[in-house]
Amino acid sequence: MKRHPAQLAQRRRSQRGMVLIFALITLVILLIGAVAISRSITSSQLVLGNIGFKRDLTNQGERALQIALDVVRDAGALATETARNSNLKSANYSASLLPSNPQGIPTALLSDAQFEAIGTADRDIKVDDMGVTIRYVIDRLATTDGACSSSTCTMAAQKVFGTASSELIKAAPPEQPIFRITLRVTGPRKTLSFFQSTFTAD
């Protein structure tokens, strides 16, 4: 049975229309895939950048920790027991335990107004070439200021073990009050990292 030329032409146009529809669907799928890959790469780069940035803040915090500890040890402002028995604003020091949030971070590092009551911004450590600022506070784990005792302070009384002439020597050193140092590291993107450590003065 022969088809009329007009019918054949109409069928060809219909077939060409179907090919165009499939081509458009394929193109849309490829575009969606390209966008997904682009977003995945961008997200990966962002995550890697944040990890590196966070690690650098950790390194800066460790450096500042040693600087802050020098205030308590050697010939620093808090090197003597008498100095540590009282608050010392110029050294960002409190002779009693500072109020803290549920995560254990002193609220003085979360509020500039509270910090001004116990410390001074002159003690802030700035890494100018990186735009990093480090602020710290030191507090004694005590219920009150003044001389420490086991009833008012958290004390360290761990025995020290050593050997001499193949004999085990057990020496119980005097009890020592425990101090806490907390650092807030602020990065150039206003990123905050907190680091905390406890120590004894000797």
N, CA, C and O atoms as a DFTB+ gen file, in Angstrom:
808 C
 N C O
     1  1       0.857      -1.178       0.000
     2  2       0.000       0.000       0.000
     3  2       0.900       1.238       0.000
     4  3       1.748       1.394       0.879
     5  1       0.723       2.067      -0.934
     6  2       1.523       3.274      -1.056
     7  2       0.947       4.382      -0.195
     8  3      -0.267       4.572      -0.114
     9  1       1.910       5.154       0.488
    10  2       1.486       6.265       1.314
    11  2       1.553       7.561       0.510
    12  3       2.385       7.732      -0.382
    13  1       0.683       8.421       0.848
    14  2       0.654       9.718       0.192
    15  2       1.878      10.518       0.624
    16  3       2.257      10.457       1.794
    17  1       2.497      11.252      -0.264
    18  2       3.692      12.045       0.086
    19  2       3.475      12.964       1.282
    20  3       4.389      13.167       2.081
    21  1       2.298      13.509       1.408
    22  2       2.019      14.394       2.534
    23  2       2.076      13.637       3.849
    24  3       2.549      14.175       4.850
    25  1       1.592      12.374       3.864
    26  2       1.641      11.553       5.071
    27  2       3.088      11.223       5.461
    28  3       3.455      11.234       6.636
    29  1       3.908      10.924       4.411
    30  2       5.316      10.609       4.679
    31  2       6.056      11.820       5.260
    32  3       6.866      11.673       6.176
    33  1       5.784      12.986       4.740
    34  2       6.441      14.195       5.223
    35  2       6.037      14.484       6.666
    36  3       6.862      14.901       7.479
    37  1       4.731      14.254       6.984
    38  2       4.259      14.490       8.351
    39  2       4.919      13.533       9.331
    40  3       5.245      13.930      10.450
    41  1       5.128      12.256       8.928
    42  2       5.765      11.264       9.791
    43  2       7.221      11.622      10.066
    44  3       7.718      11.477      11.183
    45  1       7.908      12.106       8.985
    46  2       9.316      12.495       9.174
    47  2       9.423      13.652      10.173
    48  3      10.306      13.652      11.031
    49  1       8.514      14.647      10.061
    50  2       8.552      15.770      10.980
    51  2       8.301      15.313      12.423
    52  3       8.909      15.834      13.358
    53  1       7.396      14.330      12.597
    54  2       7.090      13.792      13.922
    55  2       8.301      13.098      14.517
    56  3       8.576      13.240      15.708
    57  1       9.038      12.335      13.685
    58  2      10.220      11.640      14.169
    59  2      11.318      12.621      14.575
    60  3      11.984      12.454      15.597
    61  1      11.488      13.662      13.733
    62  2      12.501      14.655      14.070
    63  2      12.158      15.373      15.380
    64  3      13.068      15.740      16.122
    65  1      10.899      15.580      15.679
    66  2      10.470      16.203      16.938
    67  2      10.793      15.328      18.134
    68  3      11.190      15.853      19.175
    69  1      10.640      14.016      18.029
    70  2      10.948      13.095      19.119
    71  2      12.447      13.076      19.418
    72  3      12.849      13.030      20.580
    73  1      13.274      13.111      18.366
    74  2      14.727      13.145      18.555
    75  2      15.135      14.400      19.310
    76  3      16.007      14.349      20.177
    77  1      14.505      15.531      18.983
    78  2      14.823      16.783      19.661
    79  2      14.468      16.717      21.143
    80  3      15.211      17.221      21.985
    81  1      13.326      16.092      21.464
    82  2      12.914      15.960      22.863
    83  2      13.926      15.126      23.641
    84  3      14.323      15.506      24.743
    85  1      14.347      13.990      23.078
    86  2      15.333      13.136      23.758
    87  2      16.674      13.849      23.908
    88  3      17.359      13.693      24.919
    89  1      17.042      14.632      22.895
    90  2      18.297      15.377      22.975
    91  2      18.249      16.410      24.102
    92  3      19.229      16.600      24.822
    93  1      17.094      17.078      24.246
    94  2      16.949      18.067      25.314
    95  2      16.989      17.414      26.690
    96  3      17.598      17.952      27.615
    97  1      16.341      16.254      26.832
    98  2      16.358      15.537      28.107
    99  2      17.785      15.131      28.477
   100  3      18.203      15.270      29.626
   101  1      18.529      14.623      27.481
   102  2      19.926      14.227      27.716
   103  2      20.768      15.424      28.132
   104  3      21.607      15.327      29.028
   105  1      20.535      16.567      27.464
   106  2      21.282      17.775      27.791
   107  2      21.004      18.247      29.220
   108  3      21.915      18.665      29.934
   109  1      19.722      18.173      29.628
   110  2      19.367      18.567      30.994
   111  2      20.057      17.665      32.016
   112  3      20.560      18.142      33.033
   113  1      20.079      16.358      31.742
   114  2      20.732      15.408      32.656
   115  2      22.222      15.703      32.768
   116  3      22.787      15.659      33.861
   117  1      22.863      16.005      31.629
   118  2      24.293      16.328      31.652
   119  2      24.558      17.608      32.434
   120  3      25.537      17.690      33.176
   121  1      23.683      18.618      32.271
   122  2      23.847      19.869      33.010
   123  2      23.708      19.649      34.513
   124  3      24.470      20.210      35.301
   125  1      22.723      18.823      34.911
   126  2      22.537      18.525      36.336
   127  2      23.770      17.824      36.900
   128  3      24.215      18.132      38.006
   129  1      24.322      16.878      36.133
   130  2      25.525      16.176      36.571
   131  2      26.712      17.113      36.709
   132  3      27.490      17.000      37.656
   133  1      26.855      18.047      35.761
   134  2      27.969      18.991      35.810
   135  2      27.859      19.903      37.032
   136  3      28.862      20.186      37.688
   137  1      26.632      20.367      37.341
   138  2      26.425      21.221      38.506
   139  2      26.739      20.460      39.796
   140  3      27.360      21.003      40.710
   141  1      26.300      19.186      39.861
   142  2      26.553      18.371      41.053
   143  2      28.048      18.166      41.272
   144  3      28.526      18.250      42.403
   145  1      28.787      17.899      40.197
   146  2      30.238      17.705      40.320
   147  2      30.914      18.989      40.770
   148  3      31.810      18.972      41.614
   149  1      30.472      20.111      40.193
   150  2      31.058      21.402      40.566
   151  2      30.826      21.705      42.040
   152  3      31.735      22.165      42.731
   153  1      29.612      21.449      42.525
   154  2      29.313      21.689      43.944
   155  2      30.124      20.769      44.836
   156  3      30.591      21.180      45.898
   157  1      30.291      19.527      44.411
   158  2      31.056      18.571      45.209
   159  2      32.506      19.020      45.347
   160  3      33.079      18.940      46.433
   161  1      33.101      19.491      44.257
   162  2      34.487      19.951      44.290
   163  2      34.614      21.182      45.176
   164  3      35.555      21.292      45.962
   165  1      33.658      22.117      45.048
   166  2      33.697      23.336      45.861
   167  2      33.578      23.009      47.347
   168  3      34.291      23.576      48.175
   169  1      32.664      22.082      47.678
   170  2      32.482      21.699      49.082
   171  2      33.733      21.039      49.641
   172  3      34.120      21.299      50.780
   173  1      34.366      20.185      48.840
   174  2      35.582      19.510      49.293
   175  2      36.696      20.517      49.551
   176  3      37.420      20.416      50.542
   177  1      36.828      21.491      48.648
   178  2      37.857      22.511      48.834
   179  2      37.582      23.343      50.082
   180  3      38.506      23.706      50.809
   181  1      36.308      23.644      50.324
   182  2      35.940      24.432      51.505
   183  2      36.248      23.667      52.788
   184  3      36.772      24.237      53.746
   185  1      35.922      22.375      52.804
   186  2      36.181      21.554      53.995
   187  2      37.681      21.451      54.261
   188  3      38.124      21.598      55.400
   189  1      38.460      21.200      53.209
   190  2      39.908      21.097      53.374
   191  2      40.501      22.413      53.853
   192  3      41.404      22.428      54.690
   193  1      39.982      23.530      53.311
   194  2      40.458      24.833      53.750
   195  2      40.151      25.088      55.211
   196  3      40.990      25.624      55.935
   197  1      38.952      24.708      55.659
   198  2      38.571      24.906      57.061
   199  2      39.406      24.044      57.995
   200  3      39.784      24.486      59.080
   201  1      39.696      22.810      57.576
   202  2      40.524      21.923      58.399
   203  2      41.919      22.511      58.574
   204  3      42.459      22.533      59.680
   205  1      42.499      22.990      57.466
   206  2      43.821      23.599      57.548
   207  2      43.820      24.857      58.405
   208  3      44.757      25.104      59.164
   209  1      42.760      25.647      58.275
   210  2      42.648      26.880      59.059
   211  2      42.529      26.557      60.544
   212  3      43.152      27.209      61.381
   213  1      41.719      25.542      60.865
   214  2      41.540      25.134      62.261
   215  2      42.845      24.601      62.842
   216  3      43.174      24.876      63.996
   217  1      43.574      23.851      62.054
   218  2      44.849      23.299      62.529
   219  2      45.841      24.416      62.819
   220  3      46.600      24.343      63.785
   221  1      45.834      25.436      61.995
   222  2      46.742      26.551      62.226
   223  2      46.384      27.290      63.510
   224  3      47.273      27.716      64.248
   225  1      45.085      27.447      63.784
   226  2      44.678      28.084      65.031
   227  2      45.138      27.258      66.236
   228  3      45.515      27.809      67.270
   229  1      45.102      25.936      66.088
   230  2      45.594      25.063      67.163
   231  2      47.081      25.291      67.406
   232  3      47.526      25.371      68.552
   233  1      47.844      25.395      66.325
   234  2      49.288      25.638      66.469
   235  2      49.554      26.973      67.155
   236  3      50.434      27.072      68.011
   237  1      48.796      27.993      66.781
   238  2      48.972      29.302      67.400
   239  2      48.602      29.247      68.882
   240  3      49.248      29.888      69.711
   241  1      47.557      28.477      69.211
   242  2      47.158      28.335      70.608
   243  2      48.224      27.669      71.446
   244  3      48.439      28.058      72.594
   245  1      48.898      26.671      70.896
   246  2      49.958      25.985      71.624
   247  2      51.142      26.917      71.882
   248  3      51.768      26.852      72.940
   249  1      51.442      27.772      70.924
   250  2      52.521      28.739      71.121
   251  2      52.166      29.729      72.220
   252  3      52.994      30.053      73.072
   253  1      50.928      30.204      72.191
   254  2      50.490      31.183      73.193
   255  2      50.419      30.562      74.580
   256  3      50.624      31.253      75.578
   257  1      50.130      29.260      74.657
   258  2      50.049      28.588      75.947
   259  2      51.369      28.690      76.692
   260  3      51.387      28.936      77.898
   261  1      52.454      28.506      75.992
   262  2      53.770      28.595      76.640
   263  2      54.053      30.017      77.112
   264  3      54.629      30.222      78.180
   265  1      53.643      30.998      76.304
   266  2      53.843      32.398      76.694
   267  2      53.063      32.707      77.966
   268  3      53.567      33.382      78.864
   269  1      51.825      32.205      78.037
   270  2      50.994      32.456      79.211
   271  2      51.557      31.749      80.444
   272  3      51.516      32.302      81.543
   273  1      52.077      30.546      80.275
   274  2      52.626      29.808      81.407
   275  2      53.872      30.477      81.980
   276  3      54.179      30.322      83.162
   277  1      54.581      31.214      81.146
   278  2      55.771      31.919      81.634
   279  2      55.418      32.962      82.688
   280  3      56.272      33.356      83.483
   281  1      54.160      33.413      82.698
   282  2      53.726      34.388      83.706
   283  2      53.728      33.744      85.093
   284  3      53.984      34.412      86.094
   285  1      53.440      32.434      85.143
   286  2      53.346      31.718      86.415
   287  2      54.706      31.172      86.829
   288  3      55.030      31.123      88.016
   289  1      55.474      30.774      85.872
   290  2      56.752      30.153      86.186
   291  2      57.916      31.116      85.966
   292  3      57.718      32.259      85.554
   293  1      59.093      30.658      86.238
   294  2      60.315      31.461      86.088
   295  2      60.197      32.751      86.901
   296  3      59.964      32.711      88.110
   297  1      60.358      33.883      86.237
   298  2      60.342      35.164      86.962
   299  2      59.114      35.987      86.582
   300  3      59.165      37.217      86.580
   301  1      58.020      35.317      86.265
   302  2      56.809      36.013      85.859
   303  2      56.099      36.690      87.016
   304  3      56.507      36.574      88.172
   305  1      55.014      37.408      86.680
   306  2      54.278      38.169      87.697
   307  2      53.631      37.266      88.745
   308  3      53.330      37.720      89.849
   309  1      53.415      35.985      88.408
   310  2      52.769      35.055      89.339
   311  2      53.736      33.968      89.801
   312  3      53.317      32.870      90.166
   313  1      54.996      34.273      89.781
   314  2      56.003      33.252      90.094
   315  2      56.034      32.879      91.564
   316  3      56.502      31.793      91.907
   317  1      55.550      33.745      92.444
   318  2      55.596      33.452      93.881
   319  2      54.214      33.037      94.391
   320  3      53.186      33.426      93.836
   321  1      54.218      32.244      95.451
   322  2      52.955      31.799      96.041
   323  2      52.153      32.982      96.579
   324  3      50.926      32.997      96.486
   325  1      52.837      33.958      97.134
   326  2      52.151      35.144      97.662
   327  2      51.381      35.862      96.564
   328  3      50.251      36.298      96.781
   329  1      51.984      35.987      95.393
   330  2      51.322      36.661      94.266
   331  2      50.116      35.868      93.793
   332  3      49.117      36.451      93.374
   333  1      50.200      34.539      93.857
   334  2      49.109      33.694      93.368
   335  2      47.942      33.617      94.350
   336  3      46.880      33.103      93.999
   337  1      48.118      34.114      95.565
   338  2      47.039      34.070      96.554
   339  2      46.014      35.189      96.367
   340  3      44.980      35.202      97.035
   341  1      46.296      36.122      95.465
   342  2      45.385      37.244      95.231
   343  2      45.148      37.414      93.740
   344  3      45.979      37.021      92.921
   345  1      44.013      37.999      93.395
   346  2      43.727      38.300      91.995
   347  2      44.766      39.283      91.467
   348  3      45.217      40.172      92.189
   349  1      45.137      39.117      90.212
   350  2      46.089      40.031      89.586
   351  2      45.586      40.342      88.179
   352  3      45.818      39.583      87.238
   353  1      44.895      41.467      88.056
   354  2      44.261      41.837      86.788
   355  2      45.277      42.011      85.674
   356  3      45.006      41.651      84.528
   357  1      46.441      42.556      85.992
   358  2      47.445      42.801      84.960
   359  2      47.989      41.517      84.348
   360  3      48.618      41.550      83.291
   361  1      47.749      40.382      85.010
   362  2      48.202      39.081      84.497
   363  2      47.023      38.197      84.076
   364  3      47.203      37.006      83.825
   365  1      45.815      38.778      83.998
   366  2      44.604      38.013      83.646
   367  2      44.407      36.834      84.600
   368  3      44.050      35.734      84.179
   369  1      44.643      37.081      85.885
   370  2      44.650      35.983      86.865
   371  2      43.573      36.174      87.924
   372  3      43.360      37.273      88.436
   373  1      42.895      35.061      88.238
   374  2      41.928      35.028      89.335
   375  2      42.360      33.961      90.329
   376  3      42.627      32.822      89.945
   377  1      42.429      34.325      91.603
   378  2      42.862      33.392      92.647
   379  2      41.769      32.389      93.005
   380  3      42.014      31.463      93.778
   381  1      40.573      32.557      92.458
   382  2      39.487      31.592      92.668
   383  2      38.900      31.201      91.317
   384  3      39.117      31.872      90.309
   385  1      38.164      30.118      91.320
   386  2      37.629      29.568      90.074
   387  2      36.673      30.551      89.412
   388  3      35.762      31.071      90.055
   389  1      36.886      30.800      88.125
   390  2      36.037      31.730      87.381
   391  2      34.726      31.059      86.974
   392  3      34.710      29.855      86.716
   393  1      33.629      31.815      86.913
   394  2      32.361      31.256      86.415
   395  2      32.549      30.752      84.980
   396  3      33.208      31.397      84.163
   397  1      31.965      29.602      84.694
   398  2      32.138      28.984      83.378
   399  2      30.793      28.564      82.807
   400  3      29.815      28.404      83.537
   401  1      30.759      28.386      81.482
   402  2      29.546      27.892      80.836
   403  2      29.506      26.366      80.942
   404  3      30.458      25.775      81.452
   405  1      28.441      25.712      80.481
   406  2      28.361      24.238      80.619
   407  2      29.521      23.488      79.958
   408  3      29.805      22.348      80.324
   409  1      30.191      24.116      78.992
   410  2      31.321      23.465      78.328
   411  2      32.636      23.684      79.077
   412  3      33.683      23.194      78.652
   413  1      32.584      24.420      80.192
   414  2      33.783      24.642      80.987
   415  2      34.617      25.833      80.557
   416  3      35.737      26.003      81.039
   417  1      34.100      26.661      79.663
   418  2      34.829      27.844      79.206
   419  2      34.486      29.015      80.109
   420  3      33.306      29.333      80.262
   421  1      35.466      29.668      80.711
   422  2      35.170      30.834      81.551
   423  2      34.382      31.889      80.776
   424  3      34.728      32.237      79.647
   425  1      33.332      32.383      81.396
   426  2      32.488      33.367      80.702
   427  2      33.241      34.670      80.457
   428  3      32.811      35.481      79.637
   429  1      34.337      34.880      81.141
   430  2      35.147      36.084      80.892
   431  2      35.718      36.094      79.483
   432  3      36.026      37.159      78.949
   433  1      35.863      34.917      78.872
   434  2      36.352      34.854      77.494
   435  2      35.215      34.943      76.489
   436  3      35.457      35.037      75.286
   437  1      33.997      34.914      76.963
   438  2      32.834      35.009      76.079
   439  2      32.221      36.401      76.093
   440  3      31.409      36.731      75.229
   441  1      32.600      37.212      77.060
   442  2      32.048      38.553      77.204
   443  2      33.173      39.538      77.496
   444  3      33.908      39.371      78.470
   445  1      33.311      40.561      76.659
   446  2      34.353      41.564      76.879
   447  2      34.134      42.320      78.191
   448  3      35.092      42.685      78.873
   449  1      32.865      42.550      78.536
   450  2      32.564      43.272      79.780
   451  2      33.049      42.481      80.995
   452  3      33.641      43.051      81.912
   453  1      32.800      41.169      81.002
   454  2      33.263      40.340      82.116
   455  2      34.782      40.232      82.129
   456  3      35.395      40.180      83.196
   457  1      35.382      40.198      80.961
   458  2      36.848      40.091      80.900
   459  2      37.499      41.331      81.488
   460  3      38.504      41.228      82.191
   461  1      36.939      42.503      81.209
   462  2      37.527      43.749      81.709
   463  2      37.557      43.801      83.231
   464  3      38.350      44.539      83.815
   465  1      36.691      43.018      83.875
   466  2      36.657      43.009      85.338
   467  2      37.812      42.207      85.934
   468  3      38.184      42.431      87.086
   469  1      38.384      41.277      85.169
   470  2      39.430      40.415      85.732
   471  2      40.747      40.471      84.971
   472  3      41.766      39.996      85.472
   473  1      40.745      41.046      83.763
   474  2      41.960      41.033      82.951
   475  2      42.136      42.311      82.153
   476  3      41.358      43.258      82.265
   477  1      43.180      42.305      81.350
   478  2      43.479      43.475      80.529
   479  2      43.786      43.045      79.106
   480  3      44.478      42.053      78.879
   481  1      43.259      43.809      78.141
   482  2      43.480      43.485      76.729
   483  2      44.937      43.674      76.326
   484  3      45.349      43.203      75.265
   485  1      45.717      44.353      77.150
   486  2      47.142      44.527      76.848
   487  2      47.877      43.192      76.824
   488  3      48.948      43.070      76.229
   489  1      47.289      42.194      77.479
   490  2      47.908      40.868      77.508
   491  2      47.568      40.030      76.273
   492  3      48.116      38.941      76.097
   493  1      46.683      40.520      75.429
   494  2      46.323      39.768      74.229
   495  2      47.567      39.530      73.370
   496  3      48.405      40.416      73.206
   497  1      47.667      38.332      72.834
   498  2      48.791      37.965      71.971
   499  2      48.311      38.046      70.526
   500  3      47.350      37.377      70.147
   501  1      48.983      38.866      69.721
   502  2      48.547      39.072      68.341
   503  2      49.598      38.568      67.365
   504  3      50.784      38.876      67.479
   505  1      49.128      37.784      66.404
   506  2      49.986      37.321      65.314
   507  2      49.627      38.180      64.112
   508  3      48.731      37.837      63.340
   509  1      50.327      39.295      63.955
   510  2      49.931      40.321      62.993
   511  2      49.912      39.832      61.557
   512  3      49.023      40.201      60.790
   513  1      50.884      39.001      61.181
   514  2      50.947      38.575      59.783
   515  2      49.830      37.599      59.425
   516  3      49.632      37.300      58.247
   517  1      49.090      37.093      60.424
   518  2      48.014      36.141      60.156
   519  2      46.645      36.653      60.602
   520  3      45.624      36.019      60.331
   521  1      46.623      37.787      61.279
   522  2      45.350      38.318      61.748
   523  2      44.743      37.494      62.866
   524  3      43.521      37.430      62.999
   525  1      45.590      36.857      63.677
   526  2      45.128      36.008      64.778
   527  2      45.350      36.737      66.103
   528  3      46.416      37.304      66.342
   529  1      44.329      36.712      66.959
   530  2      44.430      37.309      68.296
   531  2      44.124      36.253      69.346
   532  3      43.142      35.519      69.228
   533  1      44.961      36.176      70.368
   534  2      44.799      35.156      71.407
   535  2      44.621      35.849      72.753
   536  3      45.444      36.670      73.158
   537  1      43.546      35.508      73.428
   538  2      43.270      36.052      74.765
   539  2      43.208      34.882      75.737
   540  3      42.687      33.817      75.406
   541  1      43.742      35.084      76.936
   542  2      43.747      33.993      77.906
   543  2      43.395      34.495      79.294
   544  3      43.536      35.677      79.610
   545  1      42.938      33.568      80.105
   546  2      42.731      33.828      81.531
   547  2      43.314      32.651      82.309
   548  3      43.297      31.510      81.846
   549  1      43.824      32.951      83.490
   550  2      44.366      31.923      84.385
   551  2      43.583      31.998      85.685
   552  3      43.450      33.076      86.265
   553  1      43.068      30.875      86.147
   554  2      42.387      30.864      87.442
   555  2      42.845      29.675      88.267
   556  3      43.260      28.646      87.736
   557  1      42.759      29.844      89.571
   558  2      43.127      28.777      90.497
   559  2      41.863      28.002      90.842
   560  3      40.809      28.602      91.053
   561  1      41.954      26.689      90.901
   562  2      40.786      25.865      91.209
   563  2      40.538      25.917      92.711
   564  3      40.815      24.970      93.446
   565  1      40.003      27.061      93.137
   566  2      39.787      27.315      94.562
   567  2      38.436      28.002      94.746
   568  3      37.924      28.654      93.836
   569  1      37.886      27.843      95.914
   570  2      36.599      28.466      96.214
   571  2      36.745      29.910      96.666
   572  3      35.778      30.671      96.650
   573  1      37.960      30.290      97.072
   574  2      38.196      31.647      97.553
   575  2      39.656      32.004      97.353
   576  3      40.484      31.127      97.111
   577  1      39.977      33.286      97.453
   578  2      41.372      33.669      97.346
   579  2      42.051      33.507      98.701
   580  3      41.422      33.051      99.656
   581  1      43.314      33.872      98.795
   582  2      44.064      33.654     100.028
   583  2      44.876      32.375      99.958
   584  3      44.942      31.718      98.919
   585  1      45.488      32.033     101.072
   586  2      46.325      30.832     101.128
   587  2      45.505      29.579     100.842
   588  3      44.344      29.482     101.239
   589  1      46.116      28.629     100.153
   590  2      45.422      27.401      99.749
   591  2      45.499      26.339     100.834
   592  3      46.484      26.232     101.565
   593  1      44.435      25.563     100.913
   594  2      44.411      24.366     101.752
   595  2      43.519      23.348     101.051
   596  3      42.811      23.672     100.097
   597  1      43.566      22.122     101.536
   598  2      42.768      21.081     100.891
   599  2      41.271      21.347     101.006
   600  3      40.486      20.772     100.251
   601  1      40.866      22.202     101.929
   602  2      39.444      22.505     102.090
   603  2      38.974      23.621     101.154
   604  3      37.774      23.765     100.919
   605  1      39.895      24.400     100.627
   606  2      39.506      25.517      99.753
   607  2      40.009      25.379      98.326
   608  3      39.489      26.037      97.425
   609  1      41.005      24.541      98.104
   610  2      41.606      24.414      96.771
   611  2      41.617      22.958      96.322
   612  3      41.655      22.039      97.142
   613  1      41.582      22.768      95.029
   614  2      41.828      21.452      94.461
   615  2      43.336      21.258      94.416
   616  3      44.056      22.038      93.793
   617  1      43.806      20.207      95.084
   618  2      45.240      20.020      95.239
   619  2      45.723      18.788      94.478
   620  3      44.987      17.815      94.313
   621  1      46.970      18.847      94.019
   622  2      47.618      17.700      93.396
   623  2      48.524      17.060      94.425
   624  3      49.386      17.724      95.001
   625  1      48.331      15.766      94.658
   626  2      49.147      15.061      95.648
   627  2      49.543      13.701      95.102
   628  3      49.523      12.704      95.824
   629  1      49.904      13.662      93.822
   630  2      50.272      12.392      93.203
   631  2      51.682      11.988      93.607
   632  3      52.591      12.818      93.628
   633  1      51.860      10.713      93.926
   634  2      53.183      10.235      94.309
   635  2      54.097      10.151      93.101
   636  3      53.666       9.859      91.986
   637  1      55.383      10.416      93.354
   638  2      56.391      10.353      92.306
   639  2      57.196       9.075      92.495
   640  3      57.665       8.774      93.593
   641  1      57.344       8.333      91.409
   642  2      58.073       7.070      91.495
   643  2      59.403       7.208      90.765
   644  3      59.474       7.793      89.685
   645  1      60.460       6.661      91.372
   646  2      61.771       6.684      90.731
   647  2      62.585       5.500      91.214
   648  3      62.152       4.759      92.097
   649  1      63.746       5.325      90.645
   650  2      64.594       4.206      91.063
   651  2      65.983       4.718      91.418
   652  3      66.508       5.640      90.793
   653  1      66.547       4.109      92.411
   654  2      67.930       4.425      92.795
   655  2      68.530       3.177      93.405
   656  3      67.953       2.575      94.310
   657  1      69.699       2.791      92.902
   658  2      70.372       1.567      93.384
   659  2      69.434       0.369      93.308
   660  3      69.385      -0.469      94.209
   661  1      68.685       0.314      92.193
   662  2      67.769      -0.798      91.926
   663  2      66.667      -0.927      92.957
   664  3      66.013      -1.967      93.037
   665  1      66.453       0.105      93.743
   666  2      65.395       0.063      94.729
   667  2      64.323       1.098      94.359
   668  3      64.644       2.193      93.898
   669  1      63.081       0.750      94.561
   670  2      61.981       1.642      94.242
   671  2      61.794       2.645      95.372
   672  3      61.616       2.274      96.532
   673  1      61.837       3.901      95.013
   674  2      61.656       4.961      95.986
   675  2      60.299       5.605      95.753
   676  3      59.968       5.987      94.631
   677  1      59.535       5.718      96.794
   678  2      58.237       6.374      96.717
   679  2      58.302       7.648      97.541
   680  3      58.468       7.614      98.760
   681  1      58.169       8.756      96.859
   682  2      58.236      10.046      97.537
   683  2      56.915      10.773      97.349
   684  3      56.420      10.884      96.227
   685  1      56.351      11.260      98.415
   686  2      55.100      12.007      98.353
   687  2      55.420      13.492      98.467
   688  3      55.705      13.975      99.563
   689  1      55.377      14.227      97.354
   690  2      55.691      15.647      97.413
   691  2      54.587      16.409      98.128
   692  3      53.486      15.885      98.299
   693  1      54.865      17.635      98.546
   694  2      53.823      18.439      99.189
   695  2      52.659      18.666      98.234
   696  3      52.836      18.716      97.016
   697  1      51.477      18.802      98.801
   698  2      50.313      19.089      97.958
   699  2      50.486      20.450      97.285
   700  3      50.992      21.400      97.883
   701  1      50.056      20.516      96.033
   702  2      50.181      21.749      95.270
   703  2      48.823      22.142      94.699
   704  3      48.084      21.277      94.226
   705  1      48.481      23.420      94.733
   706  2      47.218      23.839      94.126
   707  2      47.256      23.686      92.607
   708  3      48.306      23.829      91.980
   709  1      46.119      23.399      92.044
   710  2      46.005      23.224      90.594
   711  2      45.436      24.502      89.981
   712  3      44.490      25.097      90.498
   713  1      46.034      24.898      88.879
   714  2      45.604      26.083      88.154
   715  2      45.050      25.670      86.791
   716  3      45.350      24.595      86.271
   717  1      44.238      26.554      86.239
   718  2      43.656      26.296      84.925
   719  2      43.939      27.485      84.021
   720  3      43.791      28.637      84.430
   721  1      44.340      27.204      82.808
   722  2      44.528      28.262      81.821
   723  2      43.628      27.979      80.623
   724  3      43.581      26.856      80.121
   725  1      42.926      28.992      80.177
   726  2      42.014      28.862      79.046
   727  2      42.346      29.940      78.028
   728  3      42.503      31.111      78.375
   729  1      42.451      29.536      76.774
   730  2      42.773      30.466      75.702
   731  2      41.632      30.553      74.697
   732  3      40.982      29.555      74.387
   733  1      41.404      31.732      74.206
   734  2      40.470      31.943      73.096
   735  2      41.263      32.465      71.907
   736  3      41.868      33.535      71.974
   737  1      41.255      31.702      70.819
   738  2      41.995      32.085      69.616
   739  2      40.988      32.574      68.581
   740  3      40.101      31.828      68.165
   741  1      41.132      33.827      68.171
   742  2      40.239      34.413      67.177
   743  2      40.984      34.531      65.859
   744  3      42.035      35.167      65.784
   745  1      40.433      33.912      64.816
   746  2      41.065      33.928      63.503
   747  2      40.597      35.096      62.655
   748  3      39.704      35.841      63.060
   749  1      41.199      35.264      61.467
   750  2      40.841      36.384      60.597
   751  2      39.417      36.317      60.076
   752  3      38.867      37.340      59.670
   753  1      38.806      35.139      60.076
   754  2      37.413      35.009      59.641
   755  2      36.454      35.033      60.824
   756  3      35.317      34.571      60.726
   757  1      36.931      35.583      61.955
   758  2      36.140      35.623      63.186
   759  2      35.841      34.227      63.710
   760  3      34.876      34.025      64.446
   761  1      36.680      33.257      63.324
   762  2      36.548      31.902      63.839
   763  2      37.115      31.845      65.255
   764  3      38.187      32.388      65.524
   765  1      36.390      31.186      66.155
   766  2      36.829      31.080      67.545
   767  2      37.209      29.644      67.865
   768  3      36.480      28.707      67.541
   769  1      38.347      29.486      68.499
   770  2      38.776      28.189      69.019
   771  2      39.184      28.379      70.468
   772  3      39.795      29.386      70.827
   773  1      38.840      27.399      71.302
   774  2      39.161      27.480      72.726
   775  2      40.046      26.299      73.108
   776  3      39.830      25.172      72.663
   777  1      41.041      26.580      73.937
   778  2      41.953      25.551      74.420
   779  2      42.112      25.715      75.926
   780  3      42.141      26.831      76.444
   781  1      42.212      24.590      76.614
   782  2      42.268      24.649      78.075
   783  2      43.221      23.587      78.599
   784  3      43.315      22.486      78.057
   785  1      43.928      23.945      79.669
   786  2      44.862      23.006      80.279
   787  2      44.964      23.315      81.770
   788  3      44.780      24.456      82.194
   789  1      45.258      22.286      82.556
   790  2      45.494      22.465      83.994
   791  2      46.966      22.189      84.279
   792  3      47.620      21.434      83.558
   793  1      47.477      22.808      85.338
   794  2      48.896      22.667      85.654
   795  2      49.141      23.048      87.099
   796  3      48.273      23.618      87.760
   797  1      50.315      22.733      87.577
   798  2      50.764      23.194      88.894
   799  2      51.908      24.172      88.689
   800  3      52.567      24.162      87.649
   801  1      52.136      25.001      89.668
   802  2      53.136      26.055      89.499
   803  2      54.555      25.522      89.547
   804  3      55.459      26.150      88.997
   805  1      54.778      24.385      90.188
   806  2      56.138      23.840      90.317
   807  2      56.322      22.629      89.435
   808  3      57.403      22.040      89.413
